[in-house]
Amino acid sequence: MSVEQIETTLLQLPQAERRRFADWFYEHEAELLSPPEDEAVHPEVQAEILRRRDEVDAHPELLEPWEGTTERVRARLHELRHQKAPAR
């Protein structure tokens, strides 16, 4: 069955049935779309990603905006270079 055929069939379902299918798909998404084992995320990497997600959820104030990141990095590098420069 093609994606187009699936789409057509799903759109013909009553809204309650489409919702039921969407819920089912969401619950089984990992099984249906999981990458091959050689492309899968290592469990330790996955655990770190989840740890960082939980930390951000618990402490959103720790986040910094992307805007200005380049300038902040350049300023910090300039500061570090200045500290390491030999005294004359």
N, CA, C and O atoms as a Maestro MAE file, in Angstrom:
{
 s_m_m2io_version
 :::
 2.0.0
}

f_m_ct {
 s_m_title
 :::
 protein
 m_atom[352] {
  # First column is atom index #
  i_m_mmod_type
  r_m_x_coord
  r_m_y_coord
  r_m_z_coord
  i_m_residue_number
  s_m_chain_name
  s_m_pdb_residue_name
  s_m_pdb_atom_name
  i_m_atomic_number
  :::
  1 25 0.850 -1.171 0.000 1 A "MET " " N  " 7
  2 3 0.000 0.000 0.000 1 A "MET " " CA " 6
  3 2 0.898 1.237 0.000 1 A "MET " " C  " 6
  4 15 1.876 1.286 0.746 1 A "MET " " O  " 8
  5 25 0.587 2.215 -0.809 2 A "SER " " N  " 7
  6 3 1.395 3.421 -0.900 2 A "SER " " CA " 6
  7 2 0.995 4.413 0.188 2 A "SER " " C  " 6
  8 15 -0.059 4.284 0.810 2 A "SER " " O  " 8
  9 25 1.841 5.386 0.400 3 A "VAL " " N  " 7
  10 3 1.545 6.435 1.370 3 A "VAL " " CA " 6
  11 2 0.275 7.179 0.964 3 A "VAL " " C  " 6
  12 15 -0.549 7.531 1.809 3 A "VAL " " O  " 8
  13 25 0.130 7.412 -0.329 4 A "GLU " " N  " 7
  14 3 -1.063 8.110 -0.813 4 A "GLU " " CA " 6
  15 2 -2.331 7.314 -0.518 4 A "GLU " " C  " 6
  16 15 -3.352 7.887 -0.140 4 A "GLU " " O  " 8
  17 25 -2.265 5.987 -0.691 5 A "GLN " " N  " 7
  18 3 -3.427 5.149 -0.398 5 A "GLN " " CA " 6
  19 2 -3.748 5.162 1.097 5 A "GLN " " C  " 6
  20 15 -4.914 5.211 1.488 5 A "GLN " " O  " 8
  21 25 -2.719 5.117 1.915 6 A "ILE " " N  " 7
  22 3 -2.926 5.170 3.367 6 A "ILE " " CA " 6
  23 2 -3.566 6.503 3.744 6 A "ILE " " C  " 6
  24 15 -4.512 6.554 4.530 6 A "ILE " " O  " 8
  25 25 -3.029 7.584 3.166 7 A "GLU " " N  " 7
  26 3 -3.572 8.910 3.452 7 A "GLU " " CA " 6
  27 2 -5.050 8.993 3.069 7 A "GLU " " C  " 6
  28 15 -5.871 9.481 3.847 7 A "GLU " " O  " 8
  29 25 -5.381 8.523 1.884 8 A "THR " " N  " 7
  30 3 -6.765 8.558 1.416 8 A "THR " " CA " 6
  31 2 -7.668 7.762 2.350 8 A "THR " " C  " 6
  32 15 -8.754 8.212 2.716 8 A "THR " " O  " 8
  33 25 -7.208 6.579 2.728 9 A "THR " " N  " 7
  34 3 -7.992 5.722 3.625 9 A "THR " " CA " 6
  35 2 -8.182 6.386 4.978 9 A "THR " " C  " 6
  36 15 -9.288 6.391 5.518 9 A "THR " " O  " 8
  37 25 -7.107 6.950 5.530 10 A "LEU " " N  " 7
  38 3 -7.211 7.607 6.834 10 A "LEU " " CA " 6
  39 2 -8.159 8.791 6.799 10 A "LEU " " C  " 6
  40 15 -8.935 8.993 7.733 10 A "LEU " " O  " 8
  41 25 -8.103 9.570 5.736 11 A "LEU " " N  " 7
  42 3 -8.969 10.741 5.649 11 A "LEU " " CA " 6
  43 2 -10.439 10.368 5.489 11 A "LEU " " C  " 6
  44 15 -11.316 11.191 5.752 11 A "LEU " " O  " 8
  45 25 -10.719 9.141 5.064 12 A "GLN " " N  " 7
  46 3 -12.099 8.678 4.924 12 A "GLN " " CA " 6
  47 2 -12.672 8.180 6.251 12 A "GLN " " C  " 6
  48 15 -13.884 8.010 6.381 12 A "GLN " " O  " 8
  49 25 -11.811 7.950 7.221 13 A "LEU " " N  " 7
  50 3 -12.276 7.480 8.527 13 A "LEU " " CA " 6
  51 2 -12.980 8.601 9.279 13 A "LEU " " C  " 6
  52 15 -12.678 9.777 9.078 13 A "LEU " " O  " 8
  53 25 -13.918 8.234 10.146 14 A "PRO " " N  " 7
  54 3 -14.523 9.247 11.023 14 A "PRO " " CA " 6
  55 2 -13.440 9.824 11.948 14 A "PRO " " C  " 6
  56 15 -12.440 9.165 12.233 14 A "PRO " " O  " 8
  57 25 -13.650 11.030 12.399 15 A "GLN " " N  " 7
  58 3 -12.638 11.713 13.206 15 A "GLN " " CA " 6
  59 2 -12.223 10.901 14.440 15 A "GLN " " C  " 6
  60 15 -11.044 10.884 14.794 15 A "GLN " " O  " 8
  61 25 -13.159 10.239 15.088 16 A "ALA " " N  " 7
  62 3 -12.835 9.446 16.275 16 A "ALA " " CA " 6
  63 2 -11.882 8.304 15.929 16 A "ALA " " C  " 6
  64 15 -10.965 7.997 16.692 16 A "ALA " " O  " 8
  65 25 -12.104 7.683 14.779 17 A "GLU " " N  " 7
  66 3 -11.216 6.595 14.354 17 A "GLU " " CA " 6
  67 2 -9.835 7.126 13.960 17 A "GLU " " C  " 6
  68 15 -8.821 6.482 14.228 17 A "GLU " " O  " 8
  69 25 -9.799 8.303 13.322 18 A "ARG " " N  " 7
  70 3 -8.501 8.908 12.994 18 A "ARG " " CA " 6
  71 2 -7.740 9.229 14.260 18 A "ARG " " C  " 6
  72 15 -6.529 9.019 14.321 18 A "ARG " " O  " 8
  73 25 -8.428 9.736 15.277 19 A "ARG " " N  " 7
  74 3 -7.790 10.039 16.563 19 A "ARG " " CA " 6
  75 2 -7.253 8.755 17.182 19 A "ARG " " C  " 6
  76 15 -6.138 8.729 17.703 19 A "ARG " " O  " 8
  77 25 -8.052 7.688 17.124 20 A "ARG " " N  " 7
  78 3 -7.621 6.397 17.672 20 A "ARG " " CA " 6
  79 2 -6.376 5.905 16.950 20 A "ARG " " C  " 6
  80 15 -5.446 5.405 17.583 20 A "ARG " " O  " 8
  81 25 -6.353 6.048 15.602 21 A "PHE " " N  " 7
  82 3 -5.177 5.645 14.834 21 A "PHE " " CA " 6
  83 2 -3.974 6.515 15.199 21 A "PHE " " C  " 6
  84 15 -2.871 5.999 15.378 21 A "PHE " " O  " 8
  85 25 -4.176 7.821 15.312 22 A "ALA " " N  " 7
  86 3 -3.074 8.722 15.655 22 A "ALA " " CA " 6
  87 2 -2.479 8.347 17.006 22 A "ALA " " C  " 6
  88 15 -1.259 8.331 17.170 22 A "ALA " " O  " 8
  89 25 -3.341 8.048 17.971 23 A "ASP " " N  " 7
  90 3 -2.855 7.620 19.291 23 A "ASP " " CA " 6
  91 2 -2.057 6.334 19.183 23 A "ASP " " C  " 6
  92 15 -0.991 6.203 19.785 23 A "ASP " " O  " 8
  93 25 -2.575 5.383 18.412 24 A "TRP " " N  " 7
  94 3 -1.876 4.114 18.227 24 A "TRP " " CA " 6
  95 2 -0.515 4.345 17.562 24 A "TRP " " C  " 6
  96 15 0.497 3.793 17.993 24 A "TRP " " O  " 8
  97 25 -0.504 5.162 16.512 25 A "PHE " " N  " 7
  98 3 0.747 5.421 15.791 25 A "PHE " " CA " 6
  99 2 1.766 6.058 16.724 25 A "PHE " " C  " 6
  100 15 2.937 5.678 16.717 25 A "PHE " " O  " 8
  101 25 1.332 7.024 17.527 26 A "TYR " " N  " 7
  102 3 2.232 7.692 18.452 26 A "TYR " " CA " 6
  103 2 2.809 6.697 19.452 26 A "TYR " " C  " 6
  104 15 4.002 6.748 19.752 26 A "TYR " " O  " 8
  105 25 1.990 5.804 19.965 27 A "GLU " " N  " 7
  106 3 2.452 4.811 20.937 27 A "GLU " " CA " 6
  107 2 3.447 3.822 20.329 27 A "GLU " " C  " 6
  108 15 4.307 3.298 21.037 27 A "GLU " " O  " 8
  109 25 3.338 3.562 19.018 28 A "HIS " " N  " 7
  110 3 4.184 2.564 18.360 28 A "HIS " " CA " 6
  111 2 5.223 3.178 17.419 28 A "HIS " " C  " 6
  112 15 5.894 2.463 16.674 28 A "HIS " " O  " 8
  113 25 5.349 4.493 17.460 29 A "GLU " " N  " 7
  114 3 6.245 5.189 16.534 29 A "GLU " " CA " 6
  115 2 7.682 4.671 16.614 29 A "GLU " " C  " 6
  116 15 8.317 4.472 15.578 29 A "GLU " " O  " 8
  117 25 8.198 4.452 17.801 30 A "ALA " " N  " 7
  118 3 9.577 3.988 17.953 30 A "ALA " " CA " 6
  119 2 9.769 2.621 17.297 30 A "ALA " " C  " 6
  120 15 10.791 2.371 16.658 30 A "ALA " " O  " 8
  121 25 8.788 1.744 17.459 31 A "GLU " " N  " 7
  122 3 8.879 0.422 16.839 31 A "GLU " " CA " 6
  123 2 8.848 0.523 15.313 31 A "GLU " " C  " 6
  124 15 9.605 -0.152 14.614 31 A "GLU " " O  " 8
  125 25 7.964 1.376 14.818 32 A "LEU " " N  " 7
  126 3 7.772 1.487 13.375 32 A "LEU " " CA " 6
  127 2 8.920 2.203 12.684 32 A "LEU " " C  " 6
  128 15 9.257 1.878 11.545 32 A "LEU " " O  " 8
  129 25 9.523 3.169 13.358 33 A "LEU " " N  " 7
  130 3 10.504 4.021 12.716 33 A "LEU " " CA " 6
  131 2 11.900 3.900 13.300 33 A "LEU " " C  " 6
  132 15 12.766 4.723 13.004 33 A "LEU " " O  " 8
  133 25 12.129 2.894 14.120 34 A "SER " " N  " 7
  134 3 13.446 2.772 14.734 34 A "SER " " CA " 6
  135 2 14.516 2.532 13.676 34 A "SER " " C  " 6
  136 15 14.291 1.811 12.704 34 A "SER " " O  " 8
  137 25 15.689 3.146 13.874 35 A "PRO " " N  " 7
  138 3 16.772 2.991 12.900 35 A "PRO " " CA " 6
  139 2 17.374 1.587 12.987 35 A "PRO " " C  " 6
  140 15 17.188 0.890 13.984 35 A "PRO " " O  " 8
  141 25 18.086 1.180 11.952 36 A "PRO " " N  " 7
  142 3 18.791 -0.098 12.021 36 A "PRO " " CA " 6
  143 2 19.762 -0.068 13.205 36 A "PRO " " C  " 6
  144 15 20.207 1.000 13.625 36 A "PRO " " O  " 8
  145 25 20.085 -1.252 13.738 37 A "GLU " " N  " 7
  146 3 20.929 -1.317 14.929 37 A "GLU " " CA " 6
  147 2 22.253 -0.598 14.763 37 A "GLU " " C  " 6
  148 15 22.752 0.000 15.717 37 A "GLU " " O  " 8
  149 25 22.835 -0.643 13.568 38 A "ASP " " N  " 7
  150 3 24.129 0.008 13.376 38 A "ASP " " CA " 6
  151 2 24.015 1.529 13.341 38 A "ASP " " C  " 6
  152 15 25.032 2.222 13.382 38 A "ASP " " O  " 8
  153 25 22.797 2.060 13.264 39 A "GLU " " N  " 7
  154 3 22.578 3.502 13.279 39 A "GLU " " CA " 6
  155 2 21.913 3.964 14.574 39 A "GLU " " C  " 6
  156 15 21.686 5.159 14.764 39 A "GLU " " O  " 8
  157 25 21.606 3.041 15.447 40 A "ALA " " N  " 7
  158 3 20.904 3.380 16.679 40 A "ALA " " CA " 6
  159 2 21.811 4.186 17.607 40 A "ALA " " C  " 6
  160 15 23.034 4.050 17.573 40 A "ALA " " O  " 8
  161 25 21.199 5.016 18.427 41 A "VAL " " N  " 7
  162 3 21.937 5.811 19.407 41 A "VAL " " CA " 6
  163 2 22.387 4.887 20.530 41 A "VAL " " C  " 6
  164 15 21.607 4.089 21.049 41 A "VAL " " O  " 8
  165 25 23.650 5.007 20.892 42 A "HIS " " N  " 7
  166 3 24.200 4.188 21.978 42 A "HIS " " CA " 6
  167 2 23.413 4.482 23.259 42 A "HIS " " C  " 6
  168 15 23.052 5.634 23.501 42 A "HIS " " O  " 8
  169 25 23.141 3.466 24.082 43 A "PRO " " N  " 7
  170 3 22.354 3.679 25.301 43 A "PRO " " CA " 6
  171 2 22.924 4.758 26.225 43 A "PRO " " C  " 6
  172 15 22.161 5.485 26.861 43 A "PRO " " O  " 8
  173 25 24.251 4.871 26.308 44 A "GLU " " N  " 7
  174 3 24.841 5.897 27.165 44 A "GLU " " CA " 6
  175 2 24.569 7.297 26.612 44 A "GLU " " C  " 6
  176 15 24.332 8.237 27.370 44 A "GLU " " O  " 8
  177 25 24.605 7.423 25.290 45 A "VAL " " N  " 7
  178 3 24.309 8.707 24.657 45 A "VAL " " CA " 6
  179 2 22.839 9.047 24.867 45 A "VAL " " C  " 6
  180 15 22.498 10.183 25.196 45 A "VAL " " O  " 8
  181 25 21.985 8.070 24.678 46 A "GLN " " N  " 7
  182 3 20.554 8.270 24.900 46 A "GLN " " CA " 6
  183 2 20.292 8.708 26.340 46 A "GLN " " C  " 6
  184 15 19.496 9.617 26.577 46 A "GLN " " O  " 8
  185 25 20.954 8.068 27.295 47 A "ALA " " N  " 7
  186 3 20.770 8.423 28.702 47 A "ALA " " CA " 6
  187 2 21.215 9.862 28.961 47 A "ALA " " C  " 6
  188 15 20.564 10.584 29.716 47 A "ALA " " O  " 8
  189 25 22.318 10.284 28.342 48 A "GLU " " N  " 7
  190 3 22.797 11.662 28.516 48 A "GLU " " CA " 6
  191 2 21.826 12.664 27.903 48 A "GLU " " C  " 6
  192 15 21.561 13.715 28.487 48 A "GLU " " O  " 8
  193 25 21.300 12.342 26.737 49 A "ILE " " N  " 7
  194 3 20.319 13.224 26.097 49 A "ILE " " CA " 6
  195 2 19.103 13.381 27.007 49 A "ILE " " C  " 6
  196 15 18.622 14.496 27.213 49 A "ILE " " O  " 8
  197 25 18.608 12.283 27.547 50 A "LEU " " N  " 7
  198 3 17.443 12.336 28.426 50 A "LEU " " CA " 6
  199 2 17.755 13.082 29.723 50 A "LEU " " C  " 6
  200 15 16.907 13.809 30.239 50 A "LEU " " O  " 8
  201 25 18.973 12.904 30.252 51 A "ARG " " N  " 7
  202 3 19.372 13.618 31.467 51 A "ARG " " CA " 6
  203 2 19.363 15.120 31.217 51 A "ARG " " C  " 6
  204 15 18.866 15.894 32.036 51 A "ARG " " O  " 8
  205 25 19.925 15.529 30.065 52 A "ARG " " N  " 7
  206 3 19.968 16.957 29.736 52 A "ARG " " CA " 6
  207 2 18.557 17.511 29.509 52 A "ARG " " C  " 6
  208 15 18.253 18.631 29.918 52 A "ARG " " O  " 8
  209 25 17.700 16.721 28.855 53 A "ARG " " N  " 7
  210 3 16.315 17.154 28.646 53 A "ARG " " CA " 6
  211 2 15.624 17.383 29.974 53 A "ARG " " C  " 6
  212 15 14.950 18.395 30.169 53 A "ARG " " O  " 8
  213 25 15.792 16.434 30.893 54 A "ASP " " N  " 7
  214 3 15.160 16.555 32.203 54 A "ASP " " CA " 6
  215 2 15.711 17.762 32.966 54 A "ASP " " C  " 6
  216 15 14.967 18.447 33.668 54 A "ASP " " O  " 8
  217 25 17.009 18.020 32.828 55 A "GLU " " N  " 7
  218 3 17.611 19.176 33.499 55 A "GLU " " CA " 6
  219 2 17.026 20.484 32.960 55 A "GLU " " C  " 6
  220 15 16.729 21.403 33.723 55 A "GLU " " O  " 8
  221 25 16.866 20.554 31.647 56 A "VAL " " N  " 7
  222 3 16.291 21.750 31.028 56 A "VAL " " CA " 6
  223 2 14.835 21.916 31.437 56 A "VAL " " C  " 6
  224 15 14.384 23.029 31.707 56 A "VAL " " O  " 8
  225 25 14.097 20.807 31.484 57 A "ASP " " N  " 7
  226 3 12.697 20.882 31.910 57 A "ASP " " CA " 6
  227 2 12.592 21.388 33.350 57 A "ASP " " C  " 6
  228 15 11.701 22.168 33.686 57 A "ASP " " O  " 8
  229 25 13.517 20.931 34.190 58 A "ALA " " N  " 7
  230 3 13.486 21.311 35.598 58 A "ALA " " CA " 6
  231 2 14.023 22.728 35.825 58 A "ALA " " C  " 6
  232 15 13.600 23.409 36.760 58 A "ALA " " O  " 8
  233 25 14.956 23.176 34.971 59 A "HIS " " N  " 7
  234 3 15.607 24.474 35.175 59 A "HIS " " CA " 6
  235 2 15.732 25.248 33.859 59 A "HIS " " C  " 6
  236 15 16.843 25.431 33.362 59 A "HIS " " O  " 8
  237 25 14.618 25.702 33.290 60 A "PRO " " N  " 7
  238 3 14.690 26.423 32.017 60 A "PRO " " CA " 6
  239 2 15.492 27.718 32.110 60 A "PRO " " C  " 6
  240 15 15.947 28.238 31.091 60 A "PRO " " O  " 8
  241 25 15.668 28.241 33.319 61 A "GLU " " N  " 7
  242 3 16.435 29.476 33.482 61 A "GLU " " CA " 6
  243 2 17.918 29.287 33.145 61 A "GLU " " C  " 6
  244 15 18.642 30.267 32.971 61 A "GLU " " O  " 8
  245 25 18.372 28.031 33.054 62 A "LEU " " N  " 7
  246 3 19.772 27.766 32.708 62 A "LEU " " CA " 6
  247 2 20.052 27.919 31.212 62 A "LEU " " C  " 6
  248 15 21.207 28.009 30.798 62 A "LEU " " O  " 8
  249 25 19.000 27.948 30.416 63 A "LEU " " N  " 7
  250 3 19.173 28.041 28.967 63 A "LEU " " CA " 6
  251 2 19.634 29.434 28.565 63 A "LEU " " C  " 6
  252 15 19.296 30.429 29.205 63 A "LEU " " O  " 8
  253 25 20.411 29.481 27.494 64 A "GLU " " N  " 7
  254 3 20.834 30.754 26.922 64 A "GLU " " CA " 6
  255 2 20.320 30.823 25.493 64 A "GLU " " C  " 6
  256 15 20.273 29.809 24.797 64 A "GLU " " O  " 8
  257 25 19.932 32.022 25.052 65 A "PRO " " N  " 7
  258 3 19.442 32.138 23.673 65 A "PRO " " CA " 6
  259 2 20.572 31.957 22.667 65 A "PRO " " C  " 6
  260 15 21.729 32.251 22.967 65 A "PRO " " O  " 8
  261 25 20.235 31.469 21.469 66 A "TRP " " N  " 7
  262 3 21.231 31.314 20.409 66 A "TRP " " CA " 6
  263 2 21.710 32.665 19.905 66 A "TRP " " C  " 6
  264 15 22.864 32.816 19.505 66 A "TRP " " O  " 8
  265 25 20.804 33.657 19.926 67 A "GLU " " N  " 7
  266 3 21.170 34.968 19.448 67 A "GLU " " CA " 6
  267 2 22.348 35.484 20.253 67 A "GLU " " C  " 6
  268 15 22.316 35.475 21.483 67 A "GLU " " O  " 8
  269 25 23.373 35.928 19.575 68 A "GLY " " N  " 7
  270 3 24.549 36.479 20.239 68 A "GLY " " CA " 6
  271 2 25.574 35.440 20.654 68 A "GLY " " C  " 6
  272 15 26.591 35.786 21.254 68 A "GLY " " O  " 8
  273 25 25.327 34.176 20.347 69 A "THR " " N  " 7
  274 3 26.259 33.114 20.753 69 A "THR " " CA " 6
  275 2 27.646 33.340 20.166 69 A "THR " " C  " 6
  276 15 28.645 33.216 20.874 69 A "THR " " O  " 8
  277 25 27.716 33.670 18.887 70 A "THR " " N  " 7
  278 3 29.017 33.873 18.241 70 A "THR " " CA " 6
  279 2 29.783 34.992 18.936 70 A "THR " " C  " 6
  280 15 30.982 34.869 19.187 70 A "THR " " O  " 8
  281 25 29.095 36.071 19.241 71 A "GLU " " N  " 7
  282 3 29.746 37.197 19.909 71 A "GLU " " CA " 6
  283 2 30.225 36.809 21.307 71 A "GLU " " C  " 6
  284 15 31.323 37.189 21.716 71 A "GLU " " O  " 8
  285 25 29.401 36.053 22.043 72 A "ARG " " N  " 7
  286 3 29.808 35.621 23.394 72 A "ARG " " CA " 6
  287 2 31.030 34.710 23.336 72 A "ARG " " C  " 6
  288 15 31.933 34.832 24.164 72 A "ARG " " O  " 8
  289 25 31.066 33.799 22.367 73 A "VAL " " N  " 7
  290 3 32.209 32.889 22.233 73 A "VAL " " CA " 6
  291 2 33.458 33.677 21.868 73 A "VAL " " C  " 6
  292 15 34.523 33.451 22.443 73 A "VAL " " O  " 8
  293 25 33.341 34.594 20.924 74 A "ARG " " N  " 7
  294 3 34.502 35.413 20.536 74 A "ARG " " CA " 6
  295 2 35.018 36.236 21.714 74 A "ARG " " C  " 6
  296 15 36.226 36.338 21.925 74 A "ARG " " O  " 8
  297 25 34.107 36.816 22.471 75 A "ALA " " N  " 7
  298 3 34.512 37.610 23.624 75 A "ALA " " CA " 6
  299 2 35.240 36.742 24.646 75 A "ALA " " C  " 6
  300 15 36.253 37.153 25.210 75 A "ALA " " O  " 8
  301 25 34.724 35.555 24.878 76 A "ARG " " N  " 7
  302 3 35.362 34.649 25.848 76 A "ARG " " CA " 6
  303 2 36.735 34.215 25.356 76 A "ARG " " C  " 6
  304 15 37.684 34.171 26.138 76 A "ARG " " O  " 8
  305 25 36.855 33.889 24.061 77 A "LEU " " N  " 7
  306 3 38.159 33.512 23.510 77 A "LEU " " CA " 6
  307 2 39.145 34.670 23.603 77 A "LEU " " C  " 6
  308 15 40.314 34.468 23.931 77 A "LEU " " O  " 8
  309 25 38.680 35.871 23.319 78 A "HIS " " N  " 7
  310 3 39.539 37.058 23.423 78 A "HIS " " CA " 6
  311 2 40.023 37.217 24.865 78 A "HIS " " C  " 6
  312 15 41.195 37.505 25.112 78 A "HIS " " O  " 8
  313 25 39.107 37.027 25.807 79 A "GLU " " N  " 7
  314 3 39.451 37.123 27.223 79 A "GLU " " CA " 6
  315 2 40.505 36.082 27.602 79 A "GLU " " C  " 6
  316 15 41.465 36.399 28.305 79 A "GLU " " O  " 8
  317 25 40.333 34.853 27.144 80 A "LEU " " N  " 7
  318 3 41.296 33.788 27.459 80 A "LEU " " CA " 6
  319 2 42.653 34.067 26.823 80 A "LEU " " C  " 6
  320 15 43.689 33.849 27.451 80 A "LEU " " O  " 8
  321 25 42.655 34.546 25.583 81 A "ARG " " N  " 7
  322 3 43.921 34.872 24.913 81 A "ARG " " CA " 6
  323 2 44.642 35.991 25.666 81 A "ARG " " C  " 6
  324 15 45.863 35.960 25.821 81 A "ARG " " O  " 8
  325 25 43.887 36.959 26.124 82 A "HIS " " N  " 7
  326 3 44.469 38.088 26.836 82 A "HIS " " CA " 6
  327 2 45.102 37.617 28.139 82 A "HIS " " C  " 6
  328 15 46.166 38.107 28.518 82 A "HIS " " O  " 8
  329 25 44.463 36.673 28.832 83 A "GLN " " N  " 7
  330 3 44.991 36.145 30.088 83 A "GLN " " CA " 6
  331 2 46.280 35.364 29.866 83 A "GLN " " C  " 6
  332 15 47.178 35.402 30.707 83 A "GLN " " O  " 8
  333 25 46.384 34.648 28.729 84 A "LYS " " N  " 7
  334 3 47.543 33.806 28.459 84 A "LYS " " CA " 6
  335 2 48.690 34.550 27.785 84 A "LYS " " C  " 6
  336 15 49.793 34.019 27.654 84 A "LYS " " O  " 8
  337 25 48.423 35.776 27.361 85 A "ALA " " N  " 7
  338 3 49.472 36.535 26.651 85 A "ALA " " CA " 6
  339 2 50.629 36.814 27.616 85 A "ALA " " C  " 6
  340 15 50.404 37.188 28.768 85 A "ALA " " O  " 8
  341 25 51.874 36.629 27.139 86 A "PRO " " N  " 7
  342 3 53.019 36.874 28.026 86 A "PRO " " CA " 6
  343 2 53.144 38.368 28.351 86 A "PRO " " C  " 6
  344 15 52.888 39.230 27.511 86 A "PRO " " O  " 8
  345 25 53.536 38.638 29.571 87 A "ALA " " N  " 7
  346 3 53.718 40.028 29.982 87 A "ALA " " CA " 6
  347 2 54.952 40.597 29.285 87 A "ALA " " C  " 6
  348 15 55.958 39.904 29.130 87 A "ALA " " O  " 8
  349 25 54.874 41.851 28.869 88 A "ARG " " N  " 7
  350 3 56.011 42.464 28.166 88 A "ARG " " CA " 6
  351 2 56.610 43.550 28.978 88 A "ARG " " C  " 6
  352 15 57.577 44.180 28.549 88 A "ARG " " O  " 8
  :::
 }
 m_bond[351] {
  # First column is bond index #
  i_m_from
  i_m_to
  i_m_order
  :::
  1 1 2 1
  2 2 3 1
  3 3 4 2
  4 3 5 1
  5 5 6 1
  6 6 7 1
  7 7 8 2
  8 7 9 1
  9 9 10 1
  10 10 11 1
  11 11 12 2
  12 11 13 1
  13 13 14 1
  14 14 15 1
  15 15 16 2
  16 15 17 1
  17 17 18 1
  18 18 19 1
  19 19 20 2
  20 19 21 1
  21 21 22 1
  22 22 23 1
  23 23 24 2
  24 23 25 1
  25 25 26 1
  26 26 27 1
  27 27 28 2
  28 27 29 1
  29 29 30 1
  30 30 31 1
  31 31 32 2
  32 31 33 1
  33 33 34 1
  34 34 35 1
  35 35 36 2
  36 35 37 1
  37 37 38 1
  38 38 39 1
  39 39 40 2
  40 39 41 1
  41 41 42 1
  42 42 43 1
  43 43 44 2
  44 43 45 1
  45 45 46 1
  46 46 47 1
  47 47 48 2
  48 47 49 1
  49 49 50 1
  50 50 51 1
  51 51 52 2
  52 51 53 1
  53 53 54 1
  54 54 55 1
  55 55 56 2
  56 55 57 1
  57 57 58 1
  58 58 59 1
  59 59 60 2
  60 59 61 1
  61 61 62 1
  62 62 63 1
  63 63 64 2
  64 63 65 1
  65 65 66 1
  66 66 67 1
  67 67 68 2
  68 67 69 1
  69 69 70 1
  70 70 71 1
  71 71 72 2
  72 71 73 1
  73 73 74 1
  74 74 75 1
  75 75 76 2
  76 75 77 1
  77 77 78 1
  78 78 79 1
  79 79 80 2
  80 79 81 1
  81 81 82 1
  82 82 83 1
  83 83 84 2
  84 83 85 1
  85 85 86 1
  86 86 87 1
  87 87 88 2
  88 87 89 1
  89 89 90 1
  90 90 91 1
  91 91 92 2
  92 91 93 1
  93 93 94 1
  94 94 95 1
  95 95 96 2
  96 95 97 1
  97 97 98 1
  98 98 99 1
  99 99 100 2
  100 99 101 1
  101 101 102 1
  102 102 103 1
  103 103 104 2
  104 103 105 1
  105 105 106 1
  106 106 107 1
  107 107 108 2
  108 107 109 1
  109 109 110 1
  110 110 111 1
  111 111 112 2
  112 111 113 1
  113 113 114 1
  114 114 115 1
  115 115 116 2
  116 115 117 1
  117 117 118 1
  118 118 119 1
  119 119 120 2
  120 119 121 1
  121 121 122 1
  122 122 123 1
  123 123 124 2
  124 123 125 1
  125 125 126 1
  126 126 127 1
  127 127 128 2
  128 127 129 1
  129 129 130 1
  130 130 131 1
  131 131 132 2
  132 131 133 1
  133 133 134 1
  134 134 135 1
  135 135 136 2
  136 135 137 1
  137 137 138 1
  138 138 139 1
  139 139 140 2
  140 139 141 1
  141 141 142 1
  142 142 143 1
  143 143 144 2
  144 143 145 1
  145 145 146 1
  146 146 147 1
  147 147 148 2
  148 147 149 1
  149 149 150 1
  150 150 151 1
  151 151 152 2
  152 151 153 1
  153 153 154 1
  154 154 155 1
  155 155 156 2
  156 155 157 1
  157 157 158 1
  158 158 159 1
  159 159 160 2
  160 159 161 1
  161 161 162 1
  162 162 163 1
  163 163 164 2
  164 163 165 1
  165 165 166 1
  166 166 167 1
  167 167 168 2
  168 167 169 1
  169 169 170 1
  170 170 171 1
  171 171 172 2
  172 171 173 1
  173 173 174 1
  174 174 175 1
  175 175 176 2
  176 175 177 1
  177 177 178 1
  178 178 179 1
  179 179 180 2
  180 179 181 1
  181 181 182 1
  182 182 183 1
  183 183 184 2
  184 183 185 1
  185 185 186 1
  186 186 187 1
  187 187 188 2
  188 187 189 1
  189 189 190 1
  190 190 191 1
  191 191 192 2
  192 191 193 1
  193 193 194 1
  194 194 195 1
  195 195 196 2
  196 195 197 1
  197 197 198 1
  198 198 199 1
  199 199 200 2
  200 199 201 1
  201 201 202 1
  202 202 203 1
  203 203 204 2
  204 203 205 1
  205 205 206 1
  206 206 207 1
  207 207 208 2
  208 207 209 1
  209 209 210 1
  210 210 211 1
  211 211 212 2
  212 211 213 1
  213 213 214 1
  214 214 215 1
  215 215 216 2
  216 215 217 1
  217 217 218 1
  218 218 219 1
  219 219 220 2
  220 219 221 1
  221 221 222 1
  222 222 223 1
  223 223 224 2
  224 223 225 1
  225 225 226 1
  226 226 227 1
  227 227 228 2
  228 227 229 1
  229 229 230 1
  230 230 231 1
  231 231 232 2
  232 231 233 1
  233 233 234 1
  234 234 235 1
  235 235 236 2
  236 235 237 1
  237 237 238 1
  238 238 239 1
  239 239 240 2
  240 239 241 1
  241 241 242 1
  242 242 243 1
  243 243 244 2
  244 243 245 1
  245 245 246 1
  246 246 247 1
  247 247 248 2
  248 247 249 1
  249 249 250 1
  250 250 251 1
  251 251 252 2
  252 251 253 1
  253 253 254 1
  254 254 255 1
  255 255 256 2
  256 255 257 1
  257 257 258 1
  258 258 259 1
  259 259 260 2
  260 259 261 1
  261 261 262 1
  262 262 263 1
  263 263 264 2
  264 263 265 1
  265 265 266 1
  266 266 267 1
  267 267 268 2
  268 267 269 1
  269 269 270 1
  270 270 271 1
  271 271 272 2
  272 271 273 1
  273 273 274 1
  274 274 275 1
  275 275 276 2
  276 275 277 1
  277 277 278 1
  278 278 279 1
  279 279 280 2
  280 279 281 1
  281 281 282 1
  282 282 283 1
  283 283 284 2
  284 283 285 1
  285 285 286 1
  286 286 287 1
  287 287 288 2
  288 287 289 1
  289 289 290 1
  290 290 291 1
  291 291 292 2
  292 291 293 1
  293 293 294 1
  294 294 295 1
  295 295 296 2
  296 295 297 1
  297 297 298 1
  298 298 299 1
  299 299 300 2
  300 299 301 1
  301 301 302 1
  302 302 303 1
  303 303 304 2
  304 303 305 1
  305 305 306 1
  306 306 307 1
  307 307 308 2
  308 307 309 1
  309 309 310 1
  310 310 311 1
  311 311 312 2
  312 311 313 1
  313 313 314 1
  314 314 315 1
  315 315 316 2
  316 315 317 1
  317 317 318 1
  318 318 319 1
  319 319 320 2
  320 319 321 1
  321 321 322 1
  322 322 323 1
  323 323 324 2
  324 323 325 1
  325 325 326 1
  326 326 327 1
  327 327 328 2
  328 327 329 1
  329 329 330 1
  330 330 331 1
  331 331 332 2
  332 331 333 1
  333 333 334 1
  334 334 335 1
  335 335 336 2
  336 335 337 1
  337 337 338 1
  338 338 339 1
  339 339 340 2
  340 339 341 1
  341 341 342 1
  342 342 343 1
  343 343 344 2
  344 343 345 1
  345 345 346 1
  346 346 347 1
  347 347 348 2
  348 347 349 1
  349 349 350 1
  350 350 351 1
  351 351 352 2
  :::
 }
}
